[in-house]
Amino acid sequence: MKTASIELQKLRTMAEDSLNKTAELQQVLAQIEANLSLAECQKVKEKTNQNLNSN
């Protein structure tokens, strides 16, 4: 019984570590997506300004 308890604790720790890594990965991916969106908006603004200035 003691061995099963230890094994369950190990599995629980592994599961918690996996969840933490998943949350961190989602946070990093969200940051990358935000940066890409910001860069795209900046390009659109620059092109809009160029078009306004050339007219």
C-alpha positions as CSV (number, residue, x, y, z in Angstrom):
1,M,0.0,0.0,0.0
2,K,2.8,2.4,0.8
3,T,4.4,1.8,-2.6
4,A,1.1,2.6,-4.3
5,S,0.8,5.9,-2.4
6,I,4.3,6.9,-3.4
7,E,3.6,6.0,-7.0
8,L,0.4,8.1,-6.9
9,Q,2.3,11.0,-5.5
10,K,4.9,10.7,-8.3
11,L,2.2,10.6,-10.9
12,R,0.4,13.6,-9.3
13,T,3.7,15.6,-9.3
14,M,4.2,14.7,-13.0
15,A,0.7,15.8,-13.9
16,E,1.1,19.1,-12.0
17,D,4.4,19.8,-13.8
18,S,2.8,19.0,-17.1
19,L,-0.1,21.5,-16.4
20,N,2.4,24.2,-15.4
21,K,4.3,23.7,-18.6
22,T,1.1,23.8,-20.6
23,A,0.1,27.1,-19.0
24,E,3.5,28.6,-19.6
25,L,3.4,27.5,-23.2
26,Q,0.0,29.0,-23.7
27,Q,1.3,32.3,-22.2
28,V,4.3,32.4,-24.5
29,L,2.1,31.6,-27.5
30,A,-0.3,34.4,-26.5
31,Q,2.6,36.8,-26.2
32,I,3.9,35.8,-29.6
33,E,0.5,36.3,-31.2
34,A,0.1,39.7,-29.5
35,N,3.5,40.8,-30.9
36,L,2.7,39.6,-34.4
37,S,-0.7,41.5,-34.2
38,L,1.0,44.6,-33.0
39,A,3.6,44.4,-35.8
40,E,0.8,43.9,-38.4
41,C,-1.1,46.9,-37.1
42,Q,2.1,49.0,-37.2
43,K,2.6,48.1,-40.9
44,V,-1.0,49.0,-41.7
45,K,-0.6,52.4,-40.0
46,E,2.6,53.1,-41.9
47,K,1.0,52.2,-45.2
48,T,-2.0,54.4,-44.4
49,N,0.2,57.3,-43.5
50,Q,2.2,56.9,-46.7
51,N,-1.0,56.9,-48.7
52,L,-2.3,60.0,-47.0
53,N,1.0,61.8,-47.4
54,S,1.3,61.0,-51.1
55,N,-2.2,62.4,-51.9
